[in-house]
Amino acid sequence: MKFRKNPVVIEATQWFKNGDHPLDYANLEKGRVGGAVYSLAYRKERNWEGDVVRYYRDPQISGELKCSICGNKYHDHGWIDTLEGGHIVCPSDWIITGVKGEHYPCKPDIFEMTYERVEE
């Protein structure tokens, strides 16, 4: 059987480093530490971990090792939780907002073959 993807307009942001995603510091609850609530500007200025793309951490892998996919150090990568589990985000990956508001990464070459810009 063959299927065609339903045409759907998506939101996507290309990610290069922590804090790049526009929603990374939008959740005030994630800015709450104890009784204090820290603003988007405060958290971004201090390079706090993003809400959508978090820091990549793996106790089994040195952050100085280079990724076999993109060649960057693992310290330069992000991590995103998806409906299918977590995924590493390489610098320059696109972060797509799905139809249910979920986020997931997409490699630039796949993104370019799959999507075209929509004029607003």
NORQUIVEN-V429115 format. One record per residue. RES is the residue in one small letter. PHI is phi as a letter, one per 40 degrees, with the letter a starting at -180 (NA if undefined). NEAR is the number of other C-alpha atoms within 12 Angstrom. D_LAST is the distance of its C-alpha to the last C-alpha in Angstrom with 1 decimal. Layout:
BEGIN
RES/PHI/NEAR/D_LAST ; RES/PHI/NEAR/D_LAST
END
This chain:
BEGIN
m/NA/3/34.8 ; k/b/4/31.4 ; f/b/5/28.0 ; r/b/7/24.4 ; k/c/9/21.7 ; n/c/8/19.6 ; p/c/11/16.0 ; v/a/15/14.0 ; v/c/18/10.7 ; i/b/24/12.0 ; e/b/26/11.7 ; a/a/32/13.7 ; t/b/30/15.4 ; q/c/28/18.0 ; w/b/35/21.3 ; f/b/23/24.1 ; k/a/34/26.3 ; n/d/35/27.1 ; g/g/31/24.7 ; d/c/29/21.6 ; h/c/35/19.7 ; p/c/25/17.9 ; l/c/28/19.9 ; d/d/33/23.2 ; y/b/32/24.8 ; a/c/25/23.0 ; n/c/19/25.8 ; l/c/20/28.6 ; e/c/16/31.1 ; k/c/23/30.9 ; g/c/24/31.6 ; r/c/17/34.8 ; v/b/12/38.0 ; g/g/9/41.1 ; g/c/8/40.8 ; a/c/11/38.3 ; v/b/18/34.5 ; y/c/22/32.9 ; s/c/21/29.6 ; l/d/26/26.5 ; a/c/18/27.6 ; y/c/17/31.1 ; r/c/25/30.4 ; k/c/24/28.0 ; e/d/15/30.4 ; r/c/15/33.2 ; n/f/19/31.2 ; w/c/25/31.8 ; e/d/32/30.7 ; g/c/32/27.1 ; d/c/30/26.3 ; v/c/37/24.1 ; v/b/42/25.6 ; r/c/32/29.3 ; y/c/30/32.0 ; y/c/30/33.5 ; r/b/23/37.2 ; d/a/17/39.8 ; p/c/8/43.5 ; q/c/10/44.5 ; i/b/14/42.4 ; s/c/15/42.9 ; g/c/19/39.7 ; e/c/16/41.2 ; l/c/18/41.1 ; k/c/17/38.5 ; c/c/22/36.0 ; s/c/10/36.9 ; i/c/18/33.3 ; c/b/20/31.8 ; g/g/16/35.0 ; n/c/21/34.0 ; k/c/22/36.3 ; y/c/29/35.7 ; h/c/26/35.6 ; d/c/29/32.2 ; h/c/36/30.8 ; g/b/41/29.1 ; w/b/33/29.7 ; i/b/36/27.4 ; d/c/22/28.7 ; t/b/23/27.3 ; l/c/16/28.4 ; e/c/11/30.6 ; g/h/13/32.1 ; g/c/20/31.4 ; h/b/27/30.0 ; i/c/33/30.4 ; v/b/42/27.3 ; c/c/37/27.9 ; p/d/35/26.4 ; s/g/29/23.3 ; d/c/33/22.6 ; w/c/34/19.2 ; i/b/40/19.2 ; i/c/32/17.3 ; t/c/26/16.9 ; g/c/18/18.4 ; v/c/16/18.3 ; k/b/12/21.0 ; g/g/16/19.6 ; e/c/22/21.9 ; h/b/32/21.3 ; y/a/37/22.7 ; p/c/39/22.9 ; c/a/30/22.2 ; k/c/27/23.8 ; p/d/25/21.8 ; d/c/12/23.4 ; i/c/13/22.7 ; f/d/22/19.1 ; e/c/15/18.7 ; m/c/11/20.6 ; t/b/18/18.8 ; y/b/21/15.0 ; e/b/15/12.6 ; r/c/15/9.3 ; v/b/11/6.2 ; e/c/5/3.8 ; e/c/5/0.0
END
